[in-house]
Amino acid sequence: MRIRRTLAAVIATAALAGLGLTGAATATATTAQGAPSYVTPSQCEKGGGTPAIHEPGNLCKGGTYDGQPVD
């Protein structure tokens, strides 16, 4: 009996944890699409771009993050 209760608790915990991870991934995807993404100057450079922080808009020019705002 005791083993069954423990096993049921472990399975329930794993199932709830899986649902939590799925919900977190969905929330992250929604936030990423709805909000503007910012990159750091070092991320811009690592992506092959140049952070134009002294120009209007503070955008990353070139590379993977081309056109994204630099924070």
CHARMM-style PDB file with segment names, atoms N, HN, CA, C and O in Angstrom:
ATOM      1  N   MET     1       0.803  -1.185   0.000  1.00  0.00      PROA
ATOM      2  CA  MET     1       0.000   0.000   0.000  1.00  0.00      PROA
ATOM      3  C   MET     1       0.856   1.264   0.000  1.00  0.00      PROA
ATOM      4  O   MET     1       0.614   2.213  -0.745  1.00  0.00      PROA
ATOM      5  N   ARG     2       1.852   1.234   0.856  1.00  0.00      PROA
ATOM      6  HN  ARG     2       2.049   0.462   1.462  1.00  0.00      PROA
ATOM      7  CA  ARG     2       2.704   2.410   0.990  1.00  0.00      PROA
ATOM      8  C   ARG     2       3.451   2.703  -0.308  1.00  0.00      PROA
ATOM      9  O   ARG     2       3.615   3.860  -0.695  1.00  0.00      PROA
ATOM     10  N   ILE     3       3.892   1.656  -0.964  1.00  0.00      PROA
ATOM     11  HN  ILE     3       3.759   0.716  -0.650  1.00  0.00      PROA
ATOM     12  CA  ILE     3       4.617   1.815  -2.222  1.00  0.00      PROA
ATOM     13  C   ILE     3       3.699   2.402  -3.290  1.00  0.00      PROA
ATOM     14  O   ILE     3       4.125   3.249  -4.074  1.00  0.00      PROA
ATOM     15  N   ARG     4       2.452   1.962  -3.326  1.00  0.00      PROA
ATOM     16  HN  ARG     4       2.105   1.273  -2.688  1.00  0.00      PROA
ATOM     17  CA  ARG     4       1.499   2.494  -4.312  1.00  0.00      PROA
ATOM     18  C   ARG     4       1.275   3.988  -4.107  1.00  0.00      PROA
ATOM     19  O   ARG     4       1.240   4.745  -5.077  1.00  0.00      PROA
ATOM     20  N   ARG     5       1.122   4.419  -2.859  1.00  0.00      PROA
ATOM     21  HN  ARG     5       1.150   3.804  -2.071  1.00  0.00      PROA
ATOM     22  CA  ARG     5       0.919   5.837  -2.587  1.00  0.00      PROA
ATOM     23  C   ARG     5       2.134   6.658  -3.002  1.00  0.00      PROA
ATOM     24  O   ARG     5       2.007   7.727  -3.600  1.00  0.00      PROA
ATOM     25  N   THR     6       3.298   6.145  -2.678  1.00  0.00      PROA
ATOM     26  HN  THR     6       3.401   5.277  -2.192  1.00  0.00      PROA
ATOM     27  CA  THR     6       4.532   6.846  -3.047  1.00  0.00      PROA
ATOM     28  C   THR     6       4.663   6.932  -4.558  1.00  0.00      PROA
ATOM     29  O   THR     6       4.993   7.986  -5.101  1.00  0.00      PROA
ATOM     30  N   LEU     7       4.406   5.822  -5.233  1.00  0.00      PROA
ATOM     31  HN  LEU     7       4.138   4.966  -4.792  1.00  0.00      PROA
ATOM     32  CA  LEU     7       4.487   5.800  -6.687  1.00  0.00      PROA
ATOM     33  C   LEU     7       3.474   6.756  -7.310  1.00  0.00      PROA
ATOM     34  O   LEU     7       3.800   7.470  -8.259  1.00  0.00      PROA
ATOM     35  N   ALA     8       2.255   6.776  -6.786  1.00  0.00      PROA
ATOM     36  HN  ALA     8       1.991   6.196  -6.016  1.00  0.00      PROA
ATOM     37  CA  ALA     8       1.228   7.686  -7.303  1.00  0.00      PROA
ATOM     38  C   ALA     8       1.645   9.145  -7.090  1.00  0.00      PROA
ATOM     39  O   ALA     8       1.417   9.988  -7.957  1.00  0.00      PROA
ATOM     40  N   ALA     9       2.253   9.442  -5.945  1.00  0.00      PROA
ATOM     41  HN  ALA     9       2.439   8.758  -5.240  1.00  0.00      PROA
ATOM     42  CA  ALA     9       2.711  10.805  -5.671  1.00  0.00      PROA
ATOM     43  C   ALA     9       3.825  11.214  -6.636  1.00  0.00      PROA
ATOM     44  O   ALA     9       3.849  12.349  -7.112  1.00  0.00      PROA
ATOM     45  N   VAL    10       4.734  10.304  -6.919  1.00  0.00      PROA
ATOM     46  HN  VAL    10       4.715   9.382  -6.533  1.00  0.00      PROA
ATOM     47  CA  VAL    10       5.834  10.586  -7.846  1.00  0.00      PROA
ATOM     48  C   VAL    10       5.300  10.837  -9.257  1.00  0.00      PROA
ATOM     49  O   VAL    10       5.738  11.766  -9.937  1.00  0.00      PROA
ATOM     50  N   ILE    11       4.366  10.015  -9.686  1.00  0.00      PROA
ATOM     51  HN  ILE    11       4.010   9.261  -9.134  1.00  0.00      PROA
ATOM     52  CA  ILE    11       3.788  10.172 -11.030  1.00  0.00      PROA
ATOM     53  C   ILE    11       3.012  11.478 -11.132  1.00  0.00      PROA
ATOM     54  O   ILE    11       3.117  12.186 -12.134  1.00  0.00      PROA
ATOM     55  N   ALA    12       2.237  11.801 -10.105  1.00  0.00      PROA
ATOM     56  HN  ALA    12       2.152  11.226  -9.291  1.00  0.00      PROA
ATOM     57  CA  ALA    12       1.473  13.049 -10.119  1.00  0.00      PROA
ATOM     58  C   ALA    12       2.399  14.257 -10.145  1.00  0.00      PROA
ATOM     59  O   ALA    12       2.141  15.227 -10.857  1.00  0.00      PROA
ATOM     60  N   THR    13       3.466  14.197  -9.375  1.00  0.00      PROA
ATOM     61  HN  THR    13       3.675  13.409  -8.797  1.00  0.00      PROA
ATOM     62  CA  THR    13       4.437  15.305  -9.359  1.00  0.00      PROA
ATOM     63  C   THR    13       5.089  15.475 -10.722  1.00  0.00      PROA
ATOM     64  O   THR    13       5.242  16.598 -11.202  1.00  0.00      PROA
ATOM     65  N   ALA    14       5.472  14.374 -11.345  1.00  0.00      PROA
ATOM     66  HN  ALA    14       5.348  13.461 -10.955  1.00  0.00      PROA
ATOM     67  CA  ALA    14       6.084  14.446 -12.671  1.00  0.00      PROA
ATOM     68  C   ALA    14       5.111  15.011 -13.698  1.00  0.00      PROA
ATOM     69  O   ALA    14       5.501  15.803 -14.557  1.00  0.00      PROA
ATOM     70  N   ALA    15       3.861  14.612 -13.613  1.00  0.00      PROA
ATOM     71  HN  ALA    15       3.545  13.969 -12.916  1.00  0.00      PROA
ATOM     72  CA  ALA    15       2.861  15.106 -14.565  1.00  0.00      PROA
ATOM     73  C   ALA    15       2.642  16.605 -14.381  1.00  0.00      PROA
ATOM     74  O   ALA    15       2.571  17.344 -15.363  1.00  0.00      PROA
ATOM     75  N   LEU    16       2.535  17.055 -13.144  1.00  0.00      PROA
ATOM     76  HN  LEU    16       2.593  16.454 -12.347  1.00  0.00      PROA
ATOM     77  CA  LEU    16       2.347  18.484 -12.895  1.00  0.00      PROA
ATOM     78  C   LEU    16       3.573  19.295 -13.312  1.00  0.00      PROA
ATOM     79  O   LEU    16       3.444  20.404 -13.830  1.00  0.00      PROA
ATOM     80  N   ALA    17       4.746  18.742 -13.084  1.00  0.00      PROA
ATOM     81  HN  ALA    17       4.851  17.841 -12.663  1.00  0.00      PROA
ATOM     82  CA  ALA    17       5.966  19.435 -13.503  1.00  0.00      PROA
ATOM     83  C   ALA    17       6.004  19.565 -15.023  1.00  0.00      PROA
ATOM     84  O   ALA    17       6.415  20.599 -15.547  1.00  0.00      PROA
ATOM     85  N   GLY    18       5.585  18.538 -15.718  1.00  0.00      PROA
ATOM     86  HN  GLY    18       5.251  17.697 -15.292  1.00  0.00      PROA
ATOM     87  CA  GLY    18       5.542  18.587 -17.182  1.00  0.00      PROA
ATOM     88  C   GLY    18       4.584  19.643 -17.677  1.00  0.00      PROA
ATOM     89  O   GLY    18       4.886  20.350 -18.639  1.00  0.00      PROA
ATOM     90  N   LEU    19       3.429  19.766 -17.036  1.00  0.00      PROA
ATOM     91  HN  LEU    19       3.184  19.192 -16.254  1.00  0.00      PROA
ATOM     92  CA  LEU    19       2.468  20.794 -17.419  1.00  0.00      PROA
ATOM     93  C   LEU    19       3.024  22.181 -17.147  1.00  0.00      PROA
ATOM     94  O   LEU    19       2.806  23.104 -17.932  1.00  0.00      PROA
ATOM     95  N   GLY    20       3.733  22.333 -16.051  1.00  0.00      PROA
ATOM     96  HN  GLY    20       3.909  21.583 -15.413  1.00  0.00      PROA
ATOM     97  CA  GLY    20       4.329  23.624 -15.716  1.00  0.00      PROA
ATOM     98  C   GLY    20       5.361  24.035 -16.743  1.00  0.00      PROA
ATOM     99  O   GLY    20       5.423  25.203 -17.128  1.00  0.00      PROA
ATOM    100  N   LEU    21       6.173  23.091 -17.191  1.00  0.00      PROA
ATOM    101  HN  LEU    21       6.123  22.143 -16.878  1.00  0.00      PROA
ATOM    102  CA  LEU    21       7.191  23.404 -18.195  1.00  0.00      PROA
ATOM    103  C   LEU    21       6.551  23.774 -19.523  1.00  0.00      PROA
ATOM    104  O   LEU    21       7.029  24.672 -20.216  1.00  0.00      PROA
ATOM    105  N   THR    22       5.477  23.088 -19.880  1.00  0.00      PROA
ATOM    106  HN  THR    22       5.089  22.359 -19.317  1.00  0.00      PROA
ATOM    107  CA  THR    22       4.776  23.394 -21.124  1.00  0.00      PROA
ATOM    108  C   THR    22       4.183  24.793 -21.067  1.00  0.00      PROA
ATOM    109  O   THR    22       4.270  25.547 -22.036  1.00  0.00      PROA
ATOM    110  N   GLY    23       3.583  25.142 -19.939  1.00  0.00      PROA
ATOM    111  HN  GLY    23       3.512  24.529 -19.152  1.00  0.00      PROA
ATOM    112  CA  GLY    23       3.008  26.475 -19.771  1.00  0.00      PROA
ATOM    113  C   GLY    23       4.078  27.548 -19.810  1.00  0.00      PROA
ATOM    114  O   GLY    23       3.854  28.619 -20.374  1.00  0.00      PROA
ATOM    115  N   ALA    24       5.231  27.286 -19.227  1.00  0.00      PROA
ATOM    116  HN  ALA    24       5.413  26.416 -18.769  1.00  0.00      PROA
ATOM    117  CA  ALA    24       6.318  28.270 -19.227  1.00  0.00      PROA
ATOM    118  C   ALA    24       6.842  28.491 -20.643  1.00  0.00      PROA
ATOM    119  O   ALA    24       7.154  29.620 -21.020  1.00  0.00      PROA
ATOM    120  N   ALA    25       6.940  27.423 -21.425  1.00  0.00      PROA
ATOM    121  HN  ALA    25       6.686  26.506 -21.119  1.00  0.00      PROA
ATOM    122  CA  ALA    25       7.423  27.560 -22.799  1.00  0.00      PROA
ATOM    123  C   ALA    25       6.440  28.365 -23.640  1.00  0.00      PROA
ATOM    124  O   ALA    25       6.849  29.181 -24.467  1.00  0.00      PROA
ATOM    125  N   THR    26       5.160  28.141 -23.434  1.00  0.00      PROA
ATOM    126  HN  THR    26       4.828  27.478 -22.763  1.00  0.00      PROA
ATOM    127  CA  THR    26       4.142  28.887 -24.169  1.00  0.00      PROA
ATOM    128  C   THR    26       4.173  30.356 -23.785  1.00  0.00      PROA
ATOM    129  O   THR    26       4.071  31.225 -24.651  1.00  0.00      PROA
ATOM    130  N   ALA    27       4.311  30.641 -22.503  1.00  0.00      PROA
ATOM    131  HN  ALA    27       4.393  29.935 -21.800  1.00  0.00      PROA
ATOM    132  CA  ALA    27       4.365  32.029 -22.041  1.00  0.00      PROA
ATOM    133  C   ALA    27       5.597  32.730 -22.584  1.00  0.00      PROA
ATOM    134  O   ALA    27       5.531  33.905 -22.946  1.00  0.00      PROA
ATOM    135  N   THR    28       6.722  32.025 -22.646  1.00  0.00      PROA
ATOM    136  HN  THR    28       6.775  31.071 -22.352  1.00  0.00      PROA
ATOM    137  CA  THR    28       7.948  32.617 -23.176  1.00  0.00      PROA
ATOM    138  C   THR    28       7.794  32.927 -24.659  1.00  0.00      PROA
ATOM    139  O   THR    28       8.211  33.991 -25.117  1.00  0.00      PROA
ATOM    140  N   ALA    29       7.203  32.014 -25.406  1.00  0.00      PROA
ATOM    141  HN  ALA    29       6.864  31.150 -25.034  1.00  0.00      PROA
ATOM    142  CA  ALA    29       7.018  32.233 -26.839  1.00  0.00      PROA
ATOM    143  C   ALA    29       6.089  33.416 -27.087  1.00  0.00      PROA
ATOM    144  O   ALA    29       6.323  34.206 -28.001  1.00  0.00      PROA
ATOM    145  N   THR    30       5.059  33.540 -26.299  1.00  0.00      PROA
ATOM    146  HN  THR    30       4.868  32.897 -25.556  1.00  0.00      PROA
ATOM    147  CA  THR    30       4.117  34.645 -26.467  1.00  0.00      PROA
ATOM    148  C   THR    30       4.784  35.968 -26.155  1.00  0.00      PROA
ATOM    149  O   THR    30       4.579  36.948 -26.871  1.00  0.00      PROA
ATOM    150  N   THR    31       5.577  36.014 -25.099  1.00  0.00      PROA
ATOM    151  HN  THR    31       5.743  35.218 -24.517  1.00  0.00      PROA
ATOM    152  CA  THR    31       6.267  37.242 -24.725  1.00  0.00      PROA
ATOM    153  C   THR    31       7.288  37.633 -25.789  1.00  0.00      PROA
ATOM    154  O   THR    31       7.432  38.812 -26.113  1.00  0.00      PROA
ATOM    155  N   ALA    32       7.995  36.646 -26.329  1.00  0.00      PROA
ATOM    156  HN  ALA    32       7.878  35.688 -26.066  1.00  0.00      PROA
ATOM    157  CA  ALA    32       9.016  36.944 -27.321  1.00  0.00      PROA
ATOM    158  C   ALA    32       8.405  37.567 -28.575  1.00  0.00      PROA
ATOM    159  O   ALA    32       9.018  38.436 -29.196  1.00  0.00      PROA
ATOM    160  N   GLN    33       7.214  37.135 -28.948  1.00  0.00      PROA
ATOM    161  HN  GLN    33       6.716  36.430 -28.443  1.00  0.00      PROA
ATOM    162  CA  GLN    33       6.590  37.671 -30.148  1.00  0.00      PROA
ATOM    163  C   GLN    33       5.951  39.029 -29.888  1.00  0.00      PROA
ATOM    164  O   GLN    33       5.947  39.889 -30.768  1.00  0.00      PROA
ATOM    165  N   GLY    34       5.409  39.231 -28.684  1.00  0.00      PROA
ATOM    166  HN  GLY    34       5.412  38.532 -27.969  1.00  0.00      PROA
ATOM    167  CA  GLY    34       4.664  40.441 -28.394  1.00  0.00      PROA
ATOM    168  C   GLY    34       5.529  41.632 -28.023  1.00  0.00      PROA
ATOM    169  O   GLY    34       5.133  42.773 -28.261  1.00  0.00      PROA
ATOM    170  N   ALA    35       6.687  41.400 -27.454  1.00  0.00      PROA
ATOM    171  HN  ALA    35       7.009  40.473 -27.261  1.00  0.00      PROA
ATOM    172  CA  ALA    35       7.536  42.483 -26.982  1.00  0.00      PROA
ATOM    173  C   ALA    35       8.768  42.607 -27.859  1.00  0.00      PROA
ATOM    174  O   ALA    35       9.250  41.610 -28.396  1.00  0.00      PROA
ATOM    175  N   PRO    36       9.291  43.834 -28.014  1.00  0.00      PROA
ATOM    176  CA  PRO    36      10.509  43.976 -28.798  1.00  0.00      PROA
ATOM    177  C   PRO    36      11.678  43.332 -28.066  1.00  0.00      PROA
ATOM    178  O   PRO    36      11.787  43.450 -26.845  1.00  0.00      PROA
ATOM    179  N   SER    37      12.548  42.654 -28.799  1.00  0.00      PROA
ATOM    180  HN  SER    37      12.459  42.558 -29.791  1.00  0.00      PROA
ATOM    181  CA  SER    37      13.690  42.016 -28.162  1.00  0.00      PROA
ATOM    182  C   SER    37      14.894  42.942 -28.246  1.00  0.00      PROA
ATOM    183  O   SER    37      15.120  43.599 -29.262  1.00  0.00      PROA
ATOM    184  N   TYR    38      15.643  42.981 -27.190  1.00  0.00      PROA
ATOM    185  HN  TYR    38      15.459  42.447 -26.365  1.00  0.00      PROA
ATOM    186  CA  TYR    38      16.853  43.785 -27.136  1.00  0.00      PROA
ATOM    187  C   TYR    38      18.051  42.864 -27.066  1.00  0.00      PROA
ATOM    188  O   TYR    38      17.970  41.768 -26.512  1.00  0.00      PROA
ATOM    189  N   VAL    39      19.157  43.306 -27.624  1.00  0.00      PROA
ATOM    190  HN  VAL    39      19.223  44.197 -28.074  1.00  0.00      PROA
ATOM    191  CA  VAL    39      20.400  42.563 -27.527  1.00  0.00      PROA
ATOM    192  C   VAL    39      21.436  43.453 -26.864  1.00  0.00      PROA
ATOM    193  O   VAL    39      21.351  44.680 -26.931  1.00  0.00      PROA
ATOM    194  N   THR    40      22.407  42.831 -26.229  1.00  0.00      PROA
ATOM    195  HN  THR    40      22.476  41.835 -26.175  1.00  0.00      PROA
ATOM    196  CA  THR    40      23.495  43.592 -25.626  1.00  0.00      PROA
ATOM    197  C   THR    40      24.529  43.890 -26.708  1.00  0.00      PROA
ATOM    198  O   THR    40      24.547  43.226 -27.744  1.00  0.00      PROA
ATOM    199  N   PRO    41      25.397  44.887 -26.476  1.00  0.00      PROA
ATOM    200  CA  PRO    41      26.437  45.155 -27.471  1.00  0.00      PROA
ATOM    201  C   PRO    41      27.313  43.933 -27.751  1.00  0.00      PROA
ATOM    202  O   PRO    41      27.721  43.707 -28.890  1.00  0.00      PROA
ATOM    203  N   SER    42      27.604  43.142 -26.707  1.00  0.00      PROA
ATOM    204  HN  SER    42      27.273  43.325 -25.781  1.00  0.00      PROA
ATOM    205  CA  SER    42      28.445  41.960 -26.930  1.00  0.00      PROA
ATOM    206  C   SER    42      27.704  40.891 -27.742  1.00  0.00      PROA
ATOM    207  O   SER    42      28.321  40.195 -28.548  1.00  0.00      PROA
ATOM    208  N   GLN    43      26.381  40.755 -27.537  1.00  0.00      PROA
ATOM    209  HN  GLN    43      25.879  41.320 -26.882  1.00  0.00      PROA
ATOM    210  CA  GLN    43      25.608  39.800 -28.344  1.00  0.00      PROA
ATOM    211  C   GLN    43      25.605  40.234 -29.802  1.00  0.00      PROA
ATOM    212  O   GLN    43      25.733  39.409 -30.707  1.00  0.00      PROA
ATOM    213  N   CYS    44      25.456  41.537 -30.021  1.00  0.00      PROA
ATOM    214  HN  CYS    44      25.352  42.207 -29.286  1.00  0.00      PROA
ATOM    215  CA  CYS    44      25.463  42.064 -31.382  1.00  0.00      PROA
ATOM    216  C   CYS    44      26.788  41.736 -32.077  1.00  0.00      PROA
ATOM    217  O   CYS    44      26.810  41.295 -33.226  1.00  0.00      PROA
ATOM    218  N   GLU    45      27.888  41.961 -31.356  1.00  0.00      PROA
ATOM    219  HN  GLU    45      27.870  42.319 -30.423  1.00  0.00      PROA
ATOM    220  CA  GLU    45      29.216  41.688 -31.929  1.00  0.00      PROA
ATOM    221  C   GLU    45      29.431  40.204 -32.170  1.00  0.00      PROA
ATOM    222  O   GLU    45      29.975  39.817 -33.204  1.00  0.00      PROA
ATOM    223  N   LYS    46      29.006  39.360 -31.218  1.00  0.00      PROA
ATOM    224  HN  LYS    46      28.564  39.675 -30.378  1.00  0.00      PROA
ATOM    225  CA  LYS    46      29.158  37.910 -31.383  1.00  0.00      PROA
ATOM    226  C   LYS    46      28.339  37.400 -32.562  1.00  0.00      PROA
ATOM    227  O   LYS    46      28.705  36.408 -33.192  1.00  0.00      PROA
ATOM    228  N   GLY    47      27.227  38.079 -32.862  1.00  0.00      PROA
ATOM    229  HN  GLY    47      26.930  38.884 -32.350  1.00  0.00      PROA
ATOM    230  CA  GLY    47      26.395  37.695 -33.995  1.00  0.00      PROA
ATOM    231  C   GLY    47      26.924  38.231 -35.322  1.00  0.00      PROA
ATOM    232  O   GLY    47      26.313  38.014 -36.369  1.00  0.00      PROA
ATOM    233  N   GLY    48      28.052  38.928 -35.282  1.00  0.00      PROA
ATOM    234  HN  GLY    48      28.548  39.105 -34.431  1.00  0.00      PROA
ATOM    235  CA  GLY    48      28.663  39.430 -36.515  1.00  0.00      PROA
ATOM    236  C   GLY    48      28.252  40.846 -36.869  1.00  0.00      PROA
ATOM    237  O   GLY    48      28.524  41.309 -37.977  1.00  0.00      PROA
ATOM    238  N   GLY    49      27.597  41.548 -35.940  1.00  0.00      PROA
ATOM    239  HN  GLY    49      27.376  41.172 -35.040  1.00  0.00      PROA
ATOM    240  CA  GLY    49      27.144  42.906 -36.214  1.00  0.00      PROA
ATOM    241  C   GLY    49      27.969  43.953 -35.491  1.00  0.00      PROA
ATOM    242  O   GLY    49      28.923  43.641 -34.778  1.00  0.00      PROA
ATOM    243  N   THR    50      27.577  45.207 -35.693  1.00  0.00      PROA
ATOM    244  HN  THR    50      26.803  45.461 -36.272  1.00  0.00      PROA
ATOM    245  CA  THR    50      28.212  46.330 -35.029  1.00  0.00      PROA
ATOM    246  C   THR    50      27.135  47.107 -34.269  1.00  0.00      PROA
ATOM    247  O   THR    50      26.161  47.560 -34.871  1.00  0.00      PROA
ATOM    248  N   PRO    51      27.302  47.264 -32.952  1.00  0.00      PROA
ATOM    249  CA  PRO    51      26.302  48.027 -32.198  1.00  0.00      PROA
ATOM    250  C   PRO    51      26.446  49.518 -32.484  1.00  0.00      PROA
ATOM    251  O   PRO    51      27.471  50.116 -32.158  1.00  0.00      PROA
ATOM    252  N   ALA    52      25.441  50.113 -33.080  1.00  0.00      PROA
ATOM    253  HN  ALA    52      24.608  49.627 -33.344  1.00  0.00      PROA
ATOM    254  CA  ALA    52      25.464  51.544 -33.408  1.00  0.00      PROA
ATOM    255  C   ALA    52      24.752  52.294 -32.279  1.00  0.00      PROA
ATOM    256  O   ALA    52      23.661  52.831 -32.471  1.00  0.00      PROA
ATOM    257  N   ILE    53      25.386  52.324 -31.094  1.00  0.00      PROA
ATOM    258  HN  ILE    53      26.272  51.888 -30.938  1.00  0.00      PROA
ATOM    259  CA  ILE    53      24.731  52.886 -29.916  1.00  0.00      PROA
ATOM    260  C   ILE    53      24.727  54.409 -29.899  1.00  0.00      PROA
ATOM    261  O   ILE    53      24.013  55.014 -29.100  1.00  0.00      PROA
ATOM    262  N   HSD    54      25.509  55.033 -30.764  1.00  0.00      PROA
ATOM    263  HN  HSD    54      26.089  54.542 -31.414  1.00  0.00      PROA
ATOM    264  CA  HSD    54      25.540  56.490 -30.789  1.00  0.00      PROA
ATOM    265  C   HSD    54      24.704  57.071 -31.933  1.00  0.00      PROA
ATOM    266  O   HSD    54      24.705  58.280 -32.163  1.00  0.00      PROA
ATOM    267  N   GLU    55      24.000  56.204 -32.638  1.00  0.00      PROA
ATOM    268  HN  GLU    55      23.999  55.221 -32.452  1.00  0.00      PROA
ATOM    269  CA  GLU    55      23.138  56.643 -33.730  1.00  0.00      PROA
ATOM    270  C   GLU    55      21.682  56.541 -33.295  1.00  0.00      PROA
ATOM    271  O   GLU    55      21.372  55.787 -32.372  1.00  0.00      PROA
ATOM    272  N   PRO    56      20.783  57.280 -33.935  1.00  0.00      PROA
ATOM    273  CA  PRO    56      19.365  57.216 -33.555  1.00  0.00      PROA
ATOM    274  C   PRO    56      18.818  55.794 -33.631  1.00  0.00      PROA
ATOM    275  O   PRO    56      19.027  55.095 -34.622  1.00  0.00      PROA
ATOM    276  N   GLY    57      18.125  55.374 -32.595  1.00  0.00      PROA
ATOM    277  HN  GLY    57      17.955  55.941 -31.789  1.00  0.00      PROA
ATOM    278  CA  GLY    57      17.529  54.044 -32.550  1.00  0.00      PROA
ATOM    279  C   GLY    57      18.375  53.007 -31.849  1.00  0.00      PROA
ATOM    280  O   GLY    57      17.859  51.967 -31.440  1.00  0.00      PROA
ATOM    281  N   ASN    58      19.671  53.265 -31.698  1.00  0.00      PROA
ATOM    282  HN  ASN    58      20.091  54.110 -32.030  1.00  0.00      PROA
ATOM    283  CA  ASN    58      20.587  52.312 -31.043  1.00  0.00      PROA
ATOM    284  C   ASN    58      20.421  50.900 -31.584  1.00  0.00      PROA
ATOM    285  O   ASN    58      20.151  49.973 -30.820  1.00  0.00      PROA
ATOM    286  N   LEU    59      20.576  50.726 -32.876  1.00  0.00      PROA
ATOM    287  HN  LEU    59      20.795  51.479 -33.496  1.00  0.00      PROA
ATOM    288  CA  LEU    59      20.337  49.430 -33.498  1.00  0.00      PROA
ATOM    289  C   LEU    59      21.629  48.663 -33.732  1.00  0.00      PROA
ATOM    290  O   LEU    59      22.711  49.244 -33.820  1.00  0.00      PROA
ATOM    291  N   CYS    60      21.493  47.352 -33.831  1.00  0.00      PROA
ATOM    292  HN  CYS    60      20.614  46.880 -33.760  1.00  0.00      PROA
ATOM    293  CA  CYS    60      22.601  46.493 -34.226  1.00  0.00      PROA
ATOM    294  C   CYS    60      22.608  46.465 -35.751  1.00  0.00      PROA
ATOM    295  O   CYS    60      21.586  46.187 -36.380  1.00  0.00      PROA
ATOM    296  N   LYS    61      23.765  46.755 -36.338  1.00  0.00      PROA
ATOM    297  HN  LYS    61      24.594  46.981 -35.828  1.00  0.00      PROA
ATOM    298  CA  LYS    61      23.862  46.776 -37.801  1.00  0.00      PROA
ATOM    299  C   LYS    61      24.640  45.563 -38.294  1.00  0.00      PROA
ATOM    300  O   LYS    61      25.802  45.356 -37.943  1.00  0.00      PROA
ATOM    301  N   GLY    62      23.960  44.764 -39.123  1.00  0.00      PROA
ATOM    302  HN  GLY    62      23.016  44.932 -39.409  1.00  0.00      PROA
ATOM    303  CA  GLY    62      24.589  43.574 -39.701  1.00  0.00      PROA
ATOM    304  C   GLY    62      24.498  42.377 -38.778  1.00  0.00      PROA
ATOM    305  O   GLY    62      24.107  42.498 -37.617  1.00  0.00      PROA
ATOM    306  N   GLY    63      24.856  41.243 -39.296  1.00  0.00      PROA
ATOM    307  HN  GLY    63      25.173  41.145 -40.239  1.00  0.00      PROA
ATOM    308  CA  GLY    63      24.918  40.012 -38.501  1.00  0.00      PROA
ATOM    309  C   GLY    63      23.553  39.413 -38.190  1.00  0.00      PROA
ATOM    310  O   GLY    63      22.547  39.738 -38.822  1.00  0.00      PROA
ATOM    311  N   THR    64      23.551  38.543 -37.215  1.00  0.00      PROA
ATOM    312  HN  THR    64      24.368  38.279 -36.702  1.00  0.00      PROA
ATOM    313  CA  THR    64      22.346  37.811 -36.825  1.00  0.00      PROA
ATOM    314  C   THR    64      21.266  38.721 -36.265  1.00  0.00      PROA
ATOM    315  O   THR    64      20.079  38.495 -36.501  1.00  0.00      PROA
ATOM    316  N   TYR    65      21.668  39.754 -35.523  1.00  0.00      PROA
ATOM    317  HN  TYR    65      22.632  39.938 -35.331  1.00  0.00      PROA
ATOM    318  CA  TYR    65      20.709  40.623 -34.828  1.00  0.00      PROA
ATOM    319  C   TYR    65      20.483  41.938 -35.566  1.00  0.00      PROA
ATOM    320  O   TYR    65      20.129  42.938 -34.940  1.00  0.00      PROA
ATOM    321  N   ASP    66      20.676  41.958 -36.845  1.00  0.00      PROA
ATOM    322  HN  ASP    66      20.964  41.146 -37.353  1.00  0.00      PROA
ATOM    323  CA  ASP    66      20.546  43.169 -37.652  1.00  0.00      PROA
ATOM    324  C   ASP    66      19.179  43.826 -37.445  1.00  0.00      PROA
ATOM    325  O   ASP    66      18.137  43.190 -37.606  1.00  0.00      PROA
ATOM    326  N   GLY    67      19.205  45.110 -37.085  1.00  0.00      PROA
ATOM    327  HN  GLY    67      20.051  45.627 -36.954  1.00  0.00      PROA
ATOM    328  CA  GLY    67      17.980  45.866 -36.930  1.00  0.00      PROA
ATOM    329  C   GLY    67      17.340  45.807 -35.557  1.00  0.00      PROA
ATOM    330  O   GLY    67      16.366  46.512 -35.293  1.00  0.00      PROA
ATOM    331  N   GLN    68      17.880  44.968 -34.674  1.00  0.00      PROA
ATOM    332  HN  GLN    68      18.671  44.395 -34.888  1.00  0.00      PROA
ATOM    333  CA  GLN    68      17.318  44.866 -33.321  1.00  0.00      PROA
ATOM    334  C   GLN    68      17.919  45.945 -32.421  1.00  0.00      PROA
ATOM    335  O   GLN    68      19.093  46.289 -32.565  1.00  0.00      PROA
ATOM    336  N   PRO    69      17.123  46.480 -31.496  1.00  0.00      PROA
ATOM    337  CA  PRO    69      17.624  47.513 -30.588  1.00  0.00      PROA
ATOM    338  C   PRO    69      18.698  46.964 -29.659  1.00  0.00      PROA
ATOM    339  O   PRO    69      18.613  45.832 -29.184  1.00  0.00      PROA
ATOM    340  N   VAL    70      19.702  47.783 -29.412  1.00  0.00      PROA
ATOM    341  HN  VAL    70      19.771  48.703 -29.798  1.00  0.00      PROA
ATOM    342  CA  VAL    70      20.793  47.416 -28.502  1.00  0.00      PROA
ATOM    343  C   VAL    70      20.524  48.089 -27.160  1.00  0.00      PROA
ATOM    344  O   VAL    70      20.279  49.294 -27.096  1.00  0.00      PROA
ATOM    345  N   ASP    71      20.573  47.312 -26.109  1.00  0.00      PROA
ATOM    346  HN  ASP    71      20.772  46.334 -26.161  1.00  0.00      PROA
ATOM    347  CA  ASP    71      20.311  47.842 -24.772  1.00  0.00      PROA
ATOM    348  C   ASP    71      21.600  47.902 -23.985  1.00  0.00      PROA
ATOM    349  OT1 ASP    71      21.598  48.321 -22.828  1.00  0.00      PROA
TER     350      ASP     71
END
